[in-house]
């Protein structure tokens, strides 16, 4: 049998790289172990830029532009914003086969001293994606509830791009659905492109790594990143078949923005958690 020409092997390698790249979506992670806790406590957080389903690649983060938490306890006048940048600790985070710059934070218990909802917000610095020759900035939210007292979990926090929950992001049973509205500049985005991924490798904050064993195995590449479109009113509905954290990312909500002379894609990310019913 004649050996394959070098050009053919290069084509195979390129194809494999493209398949791997297309199968995995970039997701900015803003993780804390529990979304609903019984009482005020110190909540650790991990800020990692990765592919959450198979953790095939973890990417370097630059210094975040903003990192804060909004206490959503009722009316707008009752809300409190606390800057968390001072609590960030740069770390090297280990994926299954990669290591990259990331951040962890241990804000004091006083930050979440009251019952109600707390919306954590991260605006990372733009990340240069060489394969697409553009920058990506994923403005990310995670909502945590303390003590079961509901707050303004459905209230926007005034971000330029934002996913607004229509269901509590922290109180979802496995087998249910979650609804939200994709917005840009405060307005719904009709037919927005949305990607969804399951956080398959549990973050281990104190070890600065993802757990090497995944919870599920995808039967085929298209199951890694699920893709949907918002309806004409910008609303999305997703199912929750597995307990754990789910990332929702609305893509390219910018209006022709640039960063350092290249295209800047501004995405909105929301993390929600599904819980298994137990006896």
N, C-alpha and C positions, 0 to 999 in steps of 0.2 A: 504494500500500500504506500502510495506517495505521501510524504509529509505535507501538511497543509502549509501554504505560503504564509509568511510572516504577516502579510496584510490581512489575511483571514483571521488569524489569531488576534490581531489588534481589534478587528471588528467585533469578535466575540467578547473580548474584554470590555470594550466600550459598551456593548449591548448589556452586559451584566451589570456594569456600573450604573447605566441608566435605569435598569429595572430596579436595582436596589434603591436608587435615589427616588424614583417615582413612587415606590411602594411605601416609603416612610415620609411622614409629614413632619416638618419642624413644629415643635410646641414649646413655648415658654412655660416652664413649670413654676408654680407658686404653691408649694405643698406644705401642709401640716397634717399630722396623722389622723386627726378626727375633725369632722365638720360640725358635730353637735356634741357639746360636753355639758356635764351636769352643773359645774360650778366654775367660778373664775379660777384660772390657773395660768402659769407661764406656758405659752404655746410656741414650740420651736418651729422654724420655717426653713425650707430649702428652696433656693432659687437656682434652677438648672435649666439649660437650653439643650433639648435632646429630642430623640424619637421615642415616645413613651411606650409604644407597644412592644417592639422587640429590642429596644435599646441598642440598636446596631451602631449608633453613632451619638456621641455627646460632644457638643460644640462649646468653644470658649465664649464666655460672657465678658463684656466690658463693664466698666463701672455703671451701675444703674443711674438713670437721670432722676427718677423719682421712686420712692418706696414709702408708703404710708398706709394707715388704717383709718377708716371712717366708722365711727360708732353710730349705727343706724337704729336709734331707739324710739323714734316717733316723728314728730314734726321736724322740719328743717332747722328750726331754731334750737332744737335739742341735740342736734348732731355735733360730734366732736371729731376733728381730724388731728391725728398724731403722726408726726414725721418719724420714720423708722430708719432712716439712712445711717444714723449713728450706731445702730446695733448690727450692721452688716459686718460679717467676717469673711474675707476672701479665703477660699479653699480650693483644693484640687479634688474634683469629683470623679469617681471611678464608675465607668459603665462596664458592660460585659467585656468589651475589647478596646475601650478607649479611656482616656483621662483628659479632663478639660477644666478650665477655670470656671468656678461657680461661686455662690455665696450661701452662707447659712446665717440665721439670725435667731437670737433668744431674747426678744423684748421682755421687759419685766412684767410681772403679773399685774402691776398697776395699769398697764395699757388696756387690759380687758377686765377691769375691776367690777363693772356693772353687768347685769343681766341684759340680754338682747342680742342683736345682730351686729357683727363686725365685718366690714368689707375691706379686705386687704387689696391694695392696688400697687402694681409694679409697672413702671415705664422703663424698660431696659434701653441701653444704648443700641443704636442700629448695628446689626450684624451683617457683614459682607458675605454673601453667598456667591462663591466664585463660579459655580456651575451655571448660575443664571446671570452672573455679572450684574447683580443689583444688591441693595441693602434691604433687610427685613427688620421691622420693629413691631413686636407683638405686645400690645398694651393689655395687661393681664389682671383678672380679678379672681379672688377666692373669698367666699362668704362663710363665716363661722358663726354659730349660735351658741350663746352661753345660757344655760339654765332653762331652755324651752320657752322663754318669753319672746314672742315674735317682735321684730322691729320693722324697719323700712327696707326689707330685703329686696323689694321690687322697685326701689327708688334709684334713678340714675345718680351717678356721682360726678357727672359733668365732664366725662372724658370725650375727646374728639371722635373716637370710635369706641363702641361699647355694646355688649350683649346684655339686654335688660331681661331679667328673669320674669316669667309669668307664673312660675311655681317656685317654692322654696328650694334653693340650691342645695341645702343641707338636709332636707327631710324628704327622701325619695325611697320608696320600696323597690326592690328588684322585681322586674316584671311590669313596672309602671312606665309612664312616659314623662318627659320633661319638655316644657314649652318656654320659648323666649323670643325676643324681638331683636334683630340686628339693627343698630343705628349708627349713623355718621352725622356729626354736627347736630345731634339731637333729633334727627329725622330717621324714620324707618328706611331701610335699604331694600327695595323690591328685588327679589330673585338673587339675593346675595349668595355667593359661593361659600359653602361651609364644610369644614372637615372635622371629623370626630375620631378620637382615639381613646382606647382604654389604657390606663396606667398599669401595664402588665407586670412590670418589675418594681416591687415595693421599694421606695426610697428608705435608706437607713441613715438617718441624719447624723448620728454620732459617729458612724463609720465612714461618712462621706462617700457613700456609694449607693448604687442600685443593687438590690438582691439579685444574685446571678441567675436564679431560677424564675422563669415566668409562670404566671398563674394559668394561662391558657395557650393553646397553639392554634394559629390561624391555619385553616385548611388550604388556603390559597392566598396569593399576594393582595388581591383586592379587598380582603377582609381586614387588613392591617389598618389602613386609613379609610374610614367610611366617608363618602361624599354625598352631600345633599344640597338642595337649593331652597332658600327661603321662598315663601309665597309672595304674592303681589303686595302684601302689607308688611313684608319683612319678617314674618313669623316663621319659626322653625319648631318642629316636633320631633323628638328623638326617643327611641326606646332604650330601656335600661335592663339588659338581660343578665348582667353580672354585677355582684357586689364589688364596690371599690370606687376609685376616682375615675371620672370621665372628663376629657378635655374637649372643649368646643371652640373651634377657631374659625372666625369669619374673615375671609381673605380679601386683600387688595381693596380696602375701603378708603384709600387715599384718593386725592384728585390731582394726579400728575406731580406728586412731590418728588424732590430730589435730595440726595445727601452726598456731599463731596463729588458732585458732578455726575452721579449715577442715580438710576431709578430707586425710589424708596417705597417699598410696599409696607403699608401700615395695616396691621391686622388687629382684630379684637379677640381676646381669649377669655373664656370663663371656665372654671373648674367646678364640677358638681360631684356629689357623692351619692351612690346608691347603697342601701343597706338591706341585708337579707333578713326576712322575717324568721324569728326563732321562737320556740315554745316558751 
